[in-house]
Amino acid sequence: MRSIWKGSIAFGLVNVPVKVYTATEDHDIRFHQVHAKDGGRIKYDRVCTVCGQSVQYADIDKAYESPEGDRVILTDEDFAKLPVAEKHEIPVLQFVPAEQIDPILFERSYYLEPDSNTPKAYVLLAKTLDQTDRVALVNFTLRQKTRLAALRVRDGVLVLQTLLWPDEVRAADFESLDGVAEPRKQELSMAETLVDSMSDDFDPGLYTDEYQIELKKMLDEAIESGSSKVTRPAEPAPAEMDAEVVDLVAALQRSLEATGRRGTAKSEPAAKTTAKKQPAKKAAKKTTKKAAGKASKTASKTSARKGA
């Protein structure tokens, strides 16, 4: 797992450095939207309704519209002025009994890992929460939003569960329940007997997501059978460098083949030409030697005459 946040729990004067990890994951199969006619992926574009142009994410600000239609546009600088909890601190606000927190308030769960070479303070806080059967109410800032959370222990590990703010929980007010008669004692007794017959300890391993299992099975069978609903990925085009290498090798091969053909056709004439030239060279050498000898004899005779 990869931590998504680092900070510390402020437990009185005790500081507990921690890393935060997402504790749950979604196994739902994801689908893309495609054009039913040709299977092309559907893409979405951020288009301005005033100028009709595509807008980059960096050029987008946030706007609020009041019920009366008044619009207020805020920038990042405006949001930076708002009061938030310390960005890297999780202050403990209060310790409360676990059963007093309505499960409807729970939102997301995160594991906390000690971020210290000596996690003594981490273990101390976890043991204290476990033995007192209490939950620590904390607040912290995650993704530029201040959140209320419950800090509890699960198998010796601190777990942080974000909570909805009280005004985020809707009130259930159904007129269909108004004036309904109370169940009779016999009905209650039979219902309680049915509950007792189906009662057992909770084991989450007994339950599976049958829809996801059947959906995955359907997809695997379609791929294995080569169904008409399956589109095979196109063969990747060779990289430019590979194409150049292939072209170079082909060019060299053609060059070698061309050279081989010319060499075979002219090999005999070349040999004959060489054979004819060799005697000529030898004759030239002999002629040169004779000329040199004659010149030497002539010079000797001239010298003798002058001496006489």
N, C-alpha and C positions, 0 to 999 in steps of 0.2 A: 504493500500500500504506500501511497505518497501523501504526505501531510499537506493539508490545504491552509493551515494557519498555525502560527507559533505565538505563544504569549506566556502568561503566568497567572495563576490563581492567587488572589489576595485574600488570605485566610487570617484575618486579624493582622498581626505583625509578621506572620509567616508567608513567605513567597514560594509558590510551587510552580516552577517552569514546566510547561507542557507543550506537546505537539498535538494538533487536532486532525483526526482522520474521519472520513465519512464512514459510518457504521453499517449502512445498508446500500444495496444496489438493486437496480431495476433490471429484471430479466425479460421484460416484454420485448417481443420481436418488432423491430422497427420497419416501417414501410415508407418508400418514396412515392410521391405522386408523379404519375406518368401520363402522357397523352395516350388515350385509349386507341387512337388510330395507328400510331407508329411506335409507341413505347418510349418516346422521348421524355427525358426528365423535365419536370415543371420547375422553373426558376422564378423567384420573386424579386422584384426590383422596388427600391424605395424611390417613389416618384412624388415630386412636389405638386400639389393640386393647383398651385398658383402659376408657376412658370412651366410646369410639365416636364422638367428635367430630372434626371436621376441624381440623388443626393448621397454623398459619401457619409459613412457613419460619423466621421470626425466633425462633420458640419451640421450635425443634428443636436438640437437643444430640446429640453423638456418643457411642455406647456400644460398649464392647468386651466380648466374651464369651469367656472362657477355655474350653479343651476340657472343663473340669470343670463349666462352666455358670455360673461367677462372672461378674457383670457390673460393669463400671466405666464410669461416665458422666463424660465430660470436657467442660468448657466452653471457650470461646475464651480465657479467662484461663489455663487450664491449658496450652493449646498455646503460648501466648506465652512460657512459661517454658522451653521446649525450646531446645537449642542449634541455631542455624542459621547459615548463612554470612551475610556482610554482604548486606543486601537489595539494595544497588545497587553491588555490586562482584563482579567475576569474577576471583578470584585464580588465577594460573597455578601449578599444583602441580608439574608435571614435563613434560619434553619427551621423547617416545618415538618410535621408528620407526613409520611409518604401518602397515606390514604386520604389526605385532605385535598390532594390535587386531582381534579376531575380529568380522567383520561381524554376527554374531548379537547383539552387544551394542548396535548402533545402534538408536535409537528414533525421535526426531523431529529435523528439521533447521530451522535458523533462519539468516537472513542478518543480518550485522552491518554497519551503516552508520556511518561516522565522524560523531560528534556534536560537531564542533569546526570553527572557522573555519580552522584550520591542521592538517589531518589528517596531518601528517608522521609522528607516532608510529604511526598506523594503518598507513600505507604501509610503514614500517620493519618492523613486526611481520609483516605479510603477506609481504614480500620475504624476511625471515629464515626464516620457515617454509617458503617455497617452495624456497629455495636449499639448505637443510639437509635437505629431505625429512623433516621432523619434524612431529609433531602435538603440540599443547599440551593436556595434561590439565588441566581446570579444574573448579571447582564453583561453583554459583551458586544463588540461591533464586528460584524461579518458582512463583507461586500457592501460597505457604506450604509449599513442599516443596524440600528441598535436593537438588540433582541433580548427578551427575557427567556431564561432557561432554568431547567432543573438539573442539578448535579447529583448523581446517585452512583451506587456501586453495583457492578454486574460481574460476578466471578472474579472479584479482586481487582477489576479494572474500573477506573472512573469513566462514567458515561454522561455526556452532556446532551440533554434533550431540550430543543427549543420549544417554547410555549407560545401559543397565540395570546395576544393581549385580550383582556376580558371583553372589550367592546367588539372584538372580531368574531365572537361566537354569537350566532343568531338565536333569537328566542323562538321556541317552538310553540306557536299559538294556533291550534287547529280547532275550528268550530265543530268539526265532526265528533270530537270527544266531549263536547259539552252535553251534560244531561244524560250520559250513558249510565245505565243501572250497574250497581256493583255485582260481581260474580257471587253466585250462591256458594254456601259452604261445601256442598257436595261437589260442585265443579272445581273448587279450589283443592279439595282433597284428592280428587282424581288427577288433577294437573300436577300436584306435588308428587304423587306416586309415580307418574310418568317421568318426572324430572329425576327422581331417585333411581329409577331403572336405567337411565341413560347417563348417570353421573360417573365421572372418572377423573383422574389427574390429567392435567393438560400436557399433551405431548405434541409439539408442533410438527414433529417428523411424520405424524400420521396423515398429514394433509398435504396435498399437492395441487398444483394449478393444472387441472386437466385440459383446460382450453389451450394453454400454451404448449402442452405436450402434444396434443392432437394437431395443432397448427404446425409445429415443427415437423411432425411426421408427414403431414401433407406436403410440405415444401420439399423435404428430402426425397419423397417418392416421386415427385414431379421432376426433380433434377436427375434422379437415377434412371427414370424411364424415358428421358428425352422428350417430354411432353411438348406440345406446340406452344404451351404457355412459357416455356423456358427460352431465354435468349442467351446464347453462348457469347462470352467475351471475345472481342476481335483480337486476332494475333497482333502482338505489339510490333510496331514498325521498327526496323533496325536503326540503331543510333547512327548519327551522321558520321562519326568516326569509323564505325564498322562498315558503312557503305563505301567510304573512301578507301578503306583497306581492301575490300572486295574488288572495287574497280581497279585499284593498283595491281592486285594480284592477277586479275584478268588481263590487264594490259601487258604485264610482264610475260604472261603465258603466251599471249598472241605474238609478242615480240620474239620469244624463243622459238616458237613454231615457224615464224617467218624466216628467222635466221637459219634455222635448220634446213628449210627447203632450199634457200639460196646456196648454202654450203654444199648440199648434196649435188645440186645441178652443176656447180662450177669446180668441184673438187679435182676432176681429172685434168681439165685444161690448165688449171693452176699448177698442177704437178709437172705437166709437160713444159709449160713456160719456164718453170724453175730449172728443169733439166737442161733446156736449151741455153739458159743464161749462164749456167755453171762453166761450160767449155769456153764461152766468150770471155768470162772473167779470167780464166786460166791463160788464154791466148794473150789477153791484154797484159797480164803480168809478165809473160815471156818476152813480149815485144819491148816492154819497159826495161827489162834486164839487158836485152841485146843492145838497146840504144845507149844505155849507161856504159856498157863495156866498150862500145865503139868510141864514145866520147872520151873515155879514159885513155885508150890507145892513142888517139889523135893528140891529146894533150901531152902524152909522154914523148911522142915524136917531135912535136914542136919545141919542147924543152931541150931535147938532144941537139937539134939543129942550132938553136941559139947558143948553146954551150960550145959547139964547134966553131 
